[in-house]
């Protein structure tokens, strides 16, 4: 499959599944590539379903997400919308509409920290399919900022269509990967599998439990000291960080996370944010929101909205962990 989203590797400050030496033969593993990254699946297969059937159940929804929401695919639904003329209205597939609705919900709640129209600014700073080669000039940033604004989208949940007001470029890469995880888990459940741990590009969701009844365990590396082991009992985890996807120019280093409100890359003080939520789409969106808000405003936002979040902040002594109240409650 050709590159689909941001061609980024799993985040260094993310999560990884923990294998066990004495796993039973029914606990099986599959993996592959999608969205410019990798996917992996660990699942209890007591009925010994054919692995090719399980793989097909995963890859079909992943392919649909790419066909609908990948900016890297010229004939995807999102690419056709992005180049459509002003005044045209586009009926969206169900999955696309669901992801856009979630993105707009958090855009409203966060005052625009998450903005699905941020693509022109992202491109100015050297990321995405239309990436510029160097740091932007002020007039280039001003031109890009004039095309950004989630309020310009005429979209209602009851009407799965969206207006192209002219020059809007949708970018759902900060949320679609999490939706793909949820979509894959739903497909596996439809196949009859109940106990699965599914991961796409470092975002994971655990459904059911491991053989033996224990919850799925993931390792979160988010600061100094030993990594944290977090149980995923019908929960998802998503991480946003700046370790790999960065640019440098004229002595300045910046990450792919752009604040749509200012048009500038986010503060380098925050190395990463990990979020726990029942839905991976929500966790993915919230990791983006909290990254843009930063370590102080982001922690306040997490506490106000009951979000389980772990912030990895650069301090004088190295990386420091700061947990929201909801994160602390889950670890007690």
GIBELTA-V133921 format. One record per residue. N is the residue number from 1. RES is the residue in one small letter. OMEGA is omega in radians with two decimals (none if undefined). Layout:
N & RES & OMEGA
N & RES & OMEGA
This chain:
1 & x & -3.14
2 & x & -3.11
3 & x & -2.99
4 & x & -3.09
5 & x & -2.99
6 & x & 3.13
7 & x & -3.09
8 & x & 3.06
9 & x & 3.01
10 & x & -3.04
11 & x & 3.09
12 & x & -3.13
13 & x & -3.09
14 & x & -3.06
15 & x & 3.12
16 & x & 3.12
17 & x & -3.14
18 & x & 3.08
19 & x & 3.10
20 & x & -3.03
21 & x & -3.00
22 & x & 3.12
23 & x & 3.12
24 & x & -3.10
25 & x & 3.14
26 & x & 3.09
27 & x & -2.98
28 & x & -3.05
29 & x & 2.98
30 & x & 3.08
31 & x & 3.14
32 & x & -3.13
33 & x & 3.08
34 & x & 3.02
35 & x & 3.14
36 & x & 3.12
37 & x & -3.11
38 & x & 2.96
39 & x & 3.09
40 & x & -3.10
41 & x & 2.93
42 & x & -3.04
43 & x & 3.04
44 & x & -3.03
45 & x & -3.06
46 & x & 3.10
47 & x & -3.14
48 & x & 3.02
49 & x & 3.13
50 & x & -3.08
51 & x & 3.13
52 & x & 3.09
53 & x & 3.11
54 & x & 3.11
55 & x & 3.14
56 & x & 3.13
57 & x & 3.11
58 & x & -2.99
59 & x & 3.13
60 & x & 3.11
61 & x & 3.09
62 & x & 3.12
63 & x & 3.12
64 & x & 3.10
65 & x & 3.10
66 & x & -3.11
67 & x & -3.11
68 & x & -2.86
69 & x & -3.13
70 & x & 3.04
71 & x & -3.11
72 & x & -3.14
73 & x & -3.02
74 & x & -3.12
75 & x & 3.07
76 & x & 3.12
77 & x & -3.11
78 & x & 3.13
79 & x & 3.11
80 & x & 3.08
81 & x & -3.04
82 & x & 3.14
83 & x & -3.11
84 & x & -3.13
85 & x & 3.10
86 & x & 3.10
87 & x & 3.14
88 & x & 3.11
89 & x & -3.00
90 & x & 3.07
91 & x & -3.03
92 & x & 2.97
93 & x & -3.06
94 & x & -3.10
95 & x & 3.13
96 & x & -3.12
97 & x & -3.14
98 & x & 3.14
99 & x & 3.13
100 & x & 3.12
101 & x & 3.11
102 & x & 3.14
103 & x & -3.13
104 & x & 3.06
105 & x & -3.11
106 & x & 3.02
107 & x & 3.12
108 & x & -3.05
109 & x & -3.05
110 & x & -3.10
111 & x & 3.08
112 & x & 3.08
113 & x & 2.95
114 & x & -3.10
115 & x & -3.11
116 & x & 3.08
117 & x & -3.01
118 & x & -2.99
119 & x & 3.14
120 & x & 3.10
121 & x & 3.09
122 & x & 3.13
123 & x & 3.12
124 & x & -3.09
125 & x & 2.94
126 & x & -3.13
127 & x & 3.11
128 & x & -3.06
129 & x & 3.13
130 & x & -3.01
131 & x & 3.03
132 & x & -3.06
133 & x & -3.07
134 & x & 3.10
135 & x & -3.04
136 & x & 2.97
137 & x & -3.12
138 & x & -3.12
139 & x & 3.09
140 & x & 3.09
141 & x & 3.14
142 & x & 3.12
143 & x & 3.14
144 & x & -3.11
145 & x & -3.14
146 & x & -3.14
147 & x & -3.07
148 & x & 3.08
149 & x & -3.09
150 & x & -3.14
151 & x & -3.14
152 & x & -3.10
153 & x & 3.07
154 & x & -3.05
155 & x & 3.09
156 & x & -3.10
157 & x & -3.11
158 & x & -3.11
159 & x & -3.07
160 & x & 3.05
161 & x & -3.10
162 & x & 3.13
163 & x & 2.96
164 & x & -3.08
165 & x & -3.13
166 & x & 3.09
167 & x & 3.12
168 & x & 3.08
169 & x & 3.12
170 & x & 3.09
171 & x & -3.12
172 & x & -3.07
173 & x & 3.12
174 & x & -3.09
175 & x & -3.02
176 & x & -3.14
177 & x & 3.07
178 & x & 3.08
179 & x & 3.13
180 & x & 3.08
181 & x & 3.12
182 & x & -3.11
183 & x & 3.11
184 & x & 3.12
185 & x & 3.11
186 & x & 3.13
187 & x & 3.12
188 & x & 3.08
189 & x & 3.11
190 & x & 3.10
191 & x & 3.14
192 & x & 3.12
193 & x & -3.07
194 & x & -3.04
195 & x & -3.02
196 & x & 2.96
197 & x & -3.02
198 & x & -3.05
199 & x & 3.00
200 & x & 3.06
201 & x & 3.09
202 & x & 3.06
203 & x & -3.01
204 & x & 2.98
205 & x & 3.09
206 & x & 3.07
207 & x & -3.09
208 & x & -3.07
209 & x & 3.03
210 & x & 2.97
211 & x & -3.07
212 & x & 3.02
213 & x & 3.11
214 & x & 3.08
215 & x & 2.98
216 & x & 3.13
217 & x & 3.04
218 & x & -3.14
219 & x & 3.14
220 & x & 3.10
221 & x & -3.00
222 & x & 3.08
223 & x & 3.14
224 & x & 3.13
225 & x & -3.09
226 & x & 3.08
227 & x & -3.14
228 & x & 3.01
229 & x & -3.03
230 & x & 3.07
231 & x & 3.08
232 & x & 3.07
233 & x & -3.06
234 & x & 3.14
235 & x & 3.08
236 & x & 3.09
237 & x & 3.12
238 & x & -3.07
239 & x & 2.97
240 & x & -3.10
241 & x & -3.02
242 & x & -3.04
243 & x & -2.98
244 & x & -2.97
245 & x & -3.06
246 & x & 3.03
247 & x & 3.07
248 & x & 3.10
249 & x & 3.07
250 & x & 3.09
251 & x & 3.13
252 & x & 3.13
253 & x & 3.14
254 & x & -3.10
255 & x & -3.13
256 & x & -3.13
257 & x & -3.09
258 & x & 3.09
259 & x & -3.11
260 & x & -3.08
261 & x & -3.12
262 & x & -3.06
263 & x & -3.07
264 & x & 3.01
265 & x & -3.11
266 & x & -3.13
267 & x & 3.11
268 & x & -3.14
269 & x & -3.10
270 & x & -3.13
271 & x & -3.12
272 & x & 3.07
273 & x & 3.06
274 & x & -3.07
275 & x & 3.01
276 & x & 3.12
277 & x & 3.11
278 & x & 3.14
279 & x & -3.12
280 & x & 3.08
281 & x & 3.13
282 & x & 3.13
283 & x & 3.14
284 & x & 3.12
285 & x & -3.09
286 & x & 3.07
287 & x & 3.07
288 & x & 3.14
289 & x & -3.05
290 & x & 3.07
291 & x & -3.14
292 & x & 3.14
293 & x & 3.09
294 & x & -2.99
295 & x & -3.08
296 & x & 3.11
297 & x & 3.14
298 & x & 3.12
299 & x & 3.09
300 & x & 3.14
301 & x & 3.14
302 & x & -3.14
303 & x & -3.14
304 & x & -3.06
305 & x & 3.10
306 & x & -3.10
307 & x & 3.07
308 & x & -3.03
309 & x & 3.07
310 & x & -3.11
311 & x & 3.04
312 & x & -2.96
313 & x & 3.10
314 & x & 3.10
315 & x & -3.10
316 & x & -3.10
317 & x & -3.11
318 & x & -3.12
319 & x & -3.13
320 & x & 3.12
321 & x & 3.04
322 & x & -3.05
323 & x & 3.03
324 & x & 3.14
325 & x & -3.13
326 & x & 3.08
327 & x & -3.14
328 & x & -3.14
329 & x & -3.13
330 & x & -3.11
331 & x & -3.14
332 & x & none
